[in-house]
Amino acid sequence: MTTPDTRSLEHRMGDWARARLPFAVAELVMFILKQGWACLFGGLLLLAIIGSKAVWQPDWPLHRYDALFVLAIATQVLFLATKLETWEEARVILLFHLTGTAMEWFKVHAGSWAYPEPGIFKLMGVPLFSGFMYAAVGSYMARVIRVFDMRFAPYPSFPLTVALAVAIYVNYFAHHFLPDIRLVLFVATVVLYGRTRIWFRIHDRHWWMPLPVAAFLSALALWVAENVGTATGTWIYSGQVPGETVSLAKLGSWYLLLYVAFVTVTLVTRRALSSGPLQGGQAGVMVTRM
């Protein structure tokens, strides 16, 4: 749940927006602002990638990758010190960092993509800041649930969600040696989560969105971030021509990976999950007890 100070700030911002804008526009503005607040860690990391590419010189004593690594650590420490993230959320982020770094090592050695610049904090061809890019996804997941007082209902069988997440994660490795089953996995996400609604509060009113739709929209945002990464030369996909956009196949990859991300969050905390369907009023009562 958001802190009392944050909740008070949200109410003041909402009151200000509604006094000057039509209700629907005010809700949209607040939705965008709260989304930006939830993805603060990832946004700062993306700005650091863009800014460092613009100013960094090859003869500087500190490599760009190493500067990004130091900045990511400092940002994480600052978030915890200022309570922008809780220690419970930090556990989620650590899991993302570990699973993401493992994937990076494998994919780089498989030739899927590469990090062309030098760095001291670079292990097996992978700069250590890259794990924080996955951690940024975990940070967003944990924070957006708290910022929007989210509730997921009706939530499917928890063991099945874990099994699907494991299958998705394993397929990222296995498809290099075995048939790629991502089409089956796409169908499985809709079958398993098709009835699940994400209930969220923008100000005083609760809204809902089908979970697969939210996953697709989030994947689209990550695909845009991928294009920023390749445009700045921070990483390069195999066969990608300079100036070319990232393949739309990566949009599907992020869509699937977001289910792994979401289930990772639920491994740490399940307070937002409800096995039964909710109505708007029920969401308001149940969410405020989170």
Rosetta blueprint (number, residue, H / E / L):
1 M L
2 T L
3 T L
4 P H
5 D H
6 T H
7 R H
8 S H
9 L H
10 E H
11 H H
12 R H
13 M H
14 G H
15 D H
16 W H
17 A H
18 R H
19 A H
20 R H
21 L L
22 P L
23 F H
24 A H
25 V H
26 A H
27 E H
28 L H
29 V H
30 M H
31 F H
32 I H
33 L H
34 K H
35 Q H
36 G H
37 W H
38 A H
39 C L
40 L H
41 F H
42 G H
43 G H
44 L H
45 L H
46 L H
47 L H
48 A H
49 I H
50 I H
51 G H
52 S H
53 K H
54 A H
55 V H
56 W L
57 Q L
58 P L
59 D L
60 W L
61 P L
62 L L
63 H L
64 R H
65 Y H
66 D H
67 A H
68 L H
69 F H
70 V H
71 L H
72 A H
73 I H
74 A H
75 T H
76 Q H
77 V H
78 L H
79 F H
80 L H
81 A H
82 T L
83 K L
84 L L
85 E L
86 T L
87 W H
88 E H
89 E H
90 A H
91 R H
92 V H
93 I H
94 L H
95 L H
96 F H
97 H H
98 L H
99 T H
100 G H
101 T H
102 A H
103 M H
104 E H
105 W H
106 F H
107 K H
108 V H
109 H H
110 A H
111 G L
112 S L
113 W E
114 A E
115 Y L
116 P L
117 E L
118 P L
119 G L
120 I L
121 F L
122 K E
123 L E
124 M L
125 G L
126 V E
127 P E
128 L L
129 F L
130 S H
131 G H
132 F H
133 M H
134 Y H
135 A H
136 A H
137 V H
138 G H
139 S H
140 Y H
141 M H
142 A H
143 R H
144 V H
145 I H
146 R H
147 V H
148 F L
149 D L
150 M L
151 R E
152 F E
153 A E
154 P L
155 Y L
156 P L
157 S L
158 F H
159 P H
160 L H
161 T H
162 V H
163 A H
164 L H
165 A H
166 V H
167 A H
168 I H
169 Y H
170 V H
171 N H
172 Y H
173 F H
174 A H
175 H L
176 H L
177 F L
178 L L
179 P L
180 D L
181 I L
182 R H
183 L H
184 V H
185 L H
186 F H
187 V H
188 A H
189 T H
190 V H
191 V H
192 L H
193 Y H
194 G L
195 R L
196 T L
197 R E
198 I E
199 W E
200 F E
201 R E
202 I L
203 H L
204 D L
205 R L
206 H E
207 W E
208 W E
209 M E
210 P E
211 L H
212 P H
213 V H
214 A H
215 A H
216 F H
217 L H
218 S H
219 A H
220 L H
221 A H
222 L H
223 W H
224 V H
225 A H
226 E H
227 N H
228 V H
229 G H
230 T H
231 A H
232 T L
233 G L
234 T L
235 W L
236 I E
237 Y E
238 S L
239 G L
240 Q L
241 V L
242 P L
243 G L
244 E L
245 T L
246 V L
247 S L
248 L L
249 A H
250 K H
251 L H
252 G H
253 S H
254 W H
255 Y H
256 L H
257 L H
258 L H
259 Y H
260 V H
261 A H
262 F H
263 V H
264 T H
265 V H
266 T H
267 L H
268 V H
269 T L
270 R L
271 R L
272 A L
273 L E
274 S L
275 S L
276 G L
277 P L
278 L L
279 Q L
280 G H
281 G H
282 Q H
283 A H
284 G H
285 V H
286 M H
287 V H
288 T L
289 R L
290 M L
